[in-house]
Every structure is written in structure tokens, then in C-alpha cells.
């Protein structure tokens, strides 16, 4: 009996460690990415809205974000000063739409695409030449105001909202999977 217990404990611990490695425990933080994107990736085409028009949802998101940027706000313990407004960019909207659609298809909220792509690669695939890029993602918020409020209440996401590094944004939602892309062109 004691031999079985002595053997079972190392076996159990070994299996536990092995199985734990396959579990995802990453928490979405809204981390920015800077620098050049040198990796080319193929993003699966999705049905997209017209490229040079903006939806009422995108316009509302831009209005809410620019109101926050105009006032300044507290991101966690850091007081952020007012910064210049952002503009909507069709290419960034396409990157956001592709990622929201990908998350919805895979029923998984994360920054990495199902093809392994990151935000910089997805933005580059639209033809947008960026110097700095970042992304906020969310799931299950009921509307634009709720998702922007949630991002404002999260220090990492809030810093993306308030960063003077970015001059343009894209925004999309698919089945309550929300993506906001920030960038500055080269």
C-alpha cells in the first residue's frame, strides 16, 4: 500500500505539471506594441463593411474616447493629462473588425489571433504603415458606452485610450467581442 502511494504522488505531480502547461492563464491587459512590424501574416478574409464609411457605433466610440481624452482622466493611480483627439482610420477599422470576427468565430477573447497574429501584424496586413500600435479587446459588454467605460476603468486599457502616441483608432464589435486599435502612421 505504501509503495502505491509513493509511486502515485510523483505520477500525480508529473501529470499535474504537464497538463497545467496547456492551460491558458493569460489576462488581457491592453498592452501596447511599438516598433516596426517585420512579420508578414495572412489574415483570413471576412465580410467587411464598406471601407471608407463609418458606422454609428464607430462614430459613437470615437466621440466617447475623444471626450475622455479632452478631459484627461485617472488611469489606475496615474493622472493622465488631456491629449489631442483621435481620428477614425478605415484600415484600423478593418483590422479591428477582422479581429472581433476571429474572436467571435473561435469564442475566445484574446489579443493573439487564431492564426497566431498580433495587432501589429493585423494592422500591417491592411496596408497601414504604422510607427506605434496598440489594442484593447473586451467581451460581453452590452453597448459602446459600456465597453468604453470598462476600458477607462482598467489601467492598461485606459493608458491606451489616453496615450498621446496614437493619432488614429479603429473600432469594431462582432457578437459582443469588441476590438479597439490605436496607431500612429510612419
Protein Blocks (a to p, Z undefined) as FASTA:
>chain_A
ZZmmmmmmmmmmmmmmmmmmmpccbdcehiacedjdfbdcdddddddddfkbccfklmmm
mmmmmmmmmnopaehjaccdddddddddfklmmmmmmmmmmmmmnopacfbdfkopafkl
mmmmnopacfbdcddddehiabfklmmmmmmmpmklmmmmmpmkbmbdcdddeehiacdd
ddddZZ
